[in-house]
Amino acid sequence: MGSAFTLTLANIFMWKWQRQLVRQLEVSNEIYGRYVDDIFFTSNDSLESIDQMLDEANNFHPNIKLVRQIG
């Protein structure tokens, strides 16, 4: 990621989008976690709903690119 300042800037940059996602997940008692540039969350939503949420996040800014990995 670079210097410690880069991490601080990344945290500020992601704050708005992350806040919206966390609010959605709290309503349905889901789990959310983020470490540097990795995001983990649980969801009982459909794959289409998750894809739509990721598309919205990817359209938030050209520097945000989230990829779905289901395991």
LUMDOTOR-500257 format. One line per 10 residues: their letters; for each residue z, y, x of N, C-alpha, C, CB. Coordinates in steps of 0.001 Angstrom, whole numbers. Glycine has a CB too. Example, Ala and Ser with C-alpha at 12.3 -4.5 7.8 and 13.67 -1.06 7.14 Angstrom:
2
as	7800,-5690,13190,7800,-4500,12300,7800,-3300,13200,9046,-4473,11308 ~ 7080,-2250,12850,7140,-1060,13670,7870,30,12900,5725,-598,14084
***
This chain:
71
mgsaftltla	0,-1196,815,0,0,0,0,1260,858,1197,-2,-927 ~ 404,1210,2086,431,2409,2903,1856,2887,3125,-397,3507,2259 ~ 2029,4192,3120,3347,4763,3391,4248,4703,2163,3209,6205,3862 ~ 5534,5006,2366,6496,5024,1261,6111,6084,228,7922,5289,1790 ~ 5528,7179,680,5099,8230,-238,3996,7738,-1170,4618,9450,543 ~ 3139,6868,-671,2072,6294,-1492,2661,5518,-2661,1168,5380,-648 ~ 3707,4762,-2412,4379,4011,-3475,4958,4955,-4522,5492,3126,-2890 ~ 5553,6044,-4090,6103,7029,-5024,5001,7618,-5891,6834,8149,-4264 ~ 3882,7962,-5293,2761,8496,-6061,2221,7470,-7058,1647,8945,-5121 ~ 2148,6210,-6642,1676,5152,-7545,2622,5003,-8733,1550,3806,-6790
nifmwkwqrq	3920,5083,-8490,4897,4979,-9574,4749,6124,-10562,6316,4957,-9013 ~ 4555,7325,-10067,4357,8489,-10941,3064,8334,-11735,4325,9800,-10114 ~ 2016,7901,-11066,704,7758,-11685,747,6755,-12839,-330,7322,-10643 ~ 1437,5636,-12648,1467,4566,-13647,2492,4800,-14757,1758,3255,-12970 ~ 3344,5797,-14611,4463,5976,-15522,4034,6108,-16977,5249,7183,-15122 ~ 3049,6947,-17276,2662,7186,-18667,2142,5914,-19333,1599,8280,-18737 ~ 1210,5247,-18688,673,4021,-19278,1750,2948,-19390,-503,3499,-18446 ~ 2542,2811,-18360,3586,1786,-18338,4597,2027,-19456,4296,1765,-16970 ~ 4956,3273,-19692,5932,3606,-20738,5435,3141,-22098,6207,5121,-20764 ~ 4153,3339,-22387,3593,2912,-23666,3632,1396,-23802,2158,3415,-23815
lvrqlevsne	3288,684,-22745,3296,-777,-22781,4706,-1311,-22975,2692,-1348,-21499 ~ 5661,-757,-22255,7045,-1232,-22357,7580,-1016,-23767,7943,-512,-21330 ~ 7258,91,-24381,7696,338,-25769,7145,-727,-26710,7246,1740,-26241 ~ 5870,-1075,-26543,5268,-2112,-27393,5965,-3451,-27184,3760,-2249,-27099 ~ 6263,-3790,-25945,6866,-5084,-25641,8321,-5146,-26081,6766,-5373,-24155 ~ 9046,-4022,-26031,10439,-4005,-26465,10562,-4304,-27949,11074,-2660,-26153 ~ 9625,-3811,-28743,9658,-4029,-30190,9630,-5519,-30513,8476,-3317,-30870 ~ 8855,-6282,-29751,8729,-7719,-30011,9567,-8571,-29055,7276,-8132,-29911 ~ 10539,-7951,-28375,11459,-8660,-27470,10737,-9464,-26393,12350,-9585,-28268 ~ 9721,-8871,-25797,8980,-9518,-24728,9543,-9103,-23368,7483,-9171,-24823
iygryvddif	9071,-9741,-22316,9532,-9478,-20953,8460,-8686,-20217,9857,-10806,-20199 ~ 8878,-7693,-19437,7960,-6878,-18638,8557,-6671,-17257,7675,-5511,-19325 ~ 7724,-6762,-16233,8164,-6472,-14881,6995,-5967,-14055,8788,-7712,-14232 ~ 7300,-5123,-13074,6255,-4609,-12186,6827,-4510,-10787,5721,-3223,-12669 ~ 6055,-4965,-9824,6411,-4848,-8415,5197,-4315,-7682,6881,-6219,-7818 ~ 5296,-3109,-7161,4229,-2405,-6466,2983,-2377,-7354,3920,-3077,-5098 ~ 1997,-3231,-7112,777,-3187,-7914,568,-4452,-8739,-415,-2969,-7019 ~ 1618,-5230,-8951,1555,-6426,-9790,2373,-6201,-11053,2069,-7674,-9021 ~ 1810,-6597,-12183,2487,-6475,-13464,2611,-7862,-14067,1724,-5510,-14423 ~ 3779,-8140,-14647,4026,-9402,-15335,4599,-9071,-16699,4994,-10332,-14519
ftsndslesi	4065,-9707,-17746,4685,-9577,-19061,4361,-10786,-19910,4220,-8294,-19762 ~ 5238,-11033,-20870,5016,-12108,-21822,4518,-11488,-23123,6320,-12947,-22052 ~ 3774,-12278,-23879,3251,-11776,-25142,2881,-12946,-26043,2030,-10861,-24907 ~ 3120,-12768,-27314,2677,-13736,-28314,1446,-13224,-29063,3813,-14039,-29305 ~ 888,-12123,-28581,-317,-11573,-29185,-1523,-12447,-28852,-551,-10129,-28708 ~ -2596,-12236,-29586,-3826,-12984,-29336,-4456,-12522,-28020,-4825,-12806,-30510 ~ -5312,-13364,-27462,-6022,-13004,-26238,-6885,-11767,-26461,-6889,-14176,-25752 ~ -7458,-11634,-27652,-8271,-10468,-27964,-7430,-9197,-27930,-8933,-10630,-29333 ~ -6219,-9266,-28462,-5316,-8118,-28456,-4923,-7736,-27032,-4064,-8420,-29284 ~ -4644,-8726,-26202,-4289,-8473,-24803,-5484,-7888,-24059,-3810,-9773,-24114
dqmldeannf	-6679,-8426,-24293,-7885,-7886,-23670,-8111,-6427,-24071,-9104,-8732,-24053 ~ -7873,-6103,-25339,-8036,-4731,-25809,-7048,-3805,-25110,-7850,-4656,-27332 ~ -5807,-4250,-24957,-4796,-3450,-24273,-5185,-3217,-22814,-3425,-4137,-24354 ~ -5693,-4254,-22148,-6125,-4109,-20754,-7343,-3205,-20643,-6437,-5476,-20147 ~ -8262,-3291,-21605,-9422,-2399,-21612,-8988,-947,-21753,-10384,-2774,-22747 ~ -8020,-687,-22639,-7505,669,-22808,-6865,1162,-21512,-6486,722,-23964 ~ -6119,285,-20842,-5484,664,-19577,-6530,935,-18510,-4521,-432,-19104 ~ -7552,114,-18445,-8604,301,-17449,-9408,1571,-17711,-9532,-907,-17431 ~ -9453,2021,-18959,-10163,3255,-19295,-9276,4490,-19159,-10705,3171,-20707 ~ -7987,4294,-18912,-7044,5404,-18762,-7426,6278,-17572,-5609,4874,-18592
hpniklvrqi	-7835,5645,-16485,-8235,6372,-15278,-9097,5439,-14429,-6980,6881,-14468 ~ -10093,5954,-13723,-10971,5087,-12930,-10259,4326,-11813,-12068,5906,-12335 ~ -9084,4786,-11396,-8355,4097,-10321,-7472,2964,-10825,-7505,5086,-9564 ~ -7372,2795,-12123,-6575,1689,-12682,-7528,555,-13039,-5747,2150,-13947 ~ -7321,-597,-12434,-8126,-1777,-12750,-7188,-2964,-12873,-9224,-2035,-11662 ~ -6929,-3373,-14116,-6055,-4508,-14379,-6915,-5725,-14697,-5069,-4201,-15543 ~ -6485,-6876,-14214,-7198,-8128,-14441,-6218,-9111,-15080,-7798,-8702,-13100 ~ -6673,-9797,-16107,-5831,-10766,-16794,-5853,-12088,-16052,-6288,-10957,-18246 ~ -4665,-12624,-15795,-4517,-13971,-15243,-3450,-14690,-16070,-4130,-13933,-13706 ~ -3855,-15753,-16720,-2926,-16491,-17571,-2537,-17768,-16865,-3546,-16794,-18962
g	-1245,-18008,-16821,-755,-19207,-16148,346,-19872,-16902,-285,-18882,-14778
***
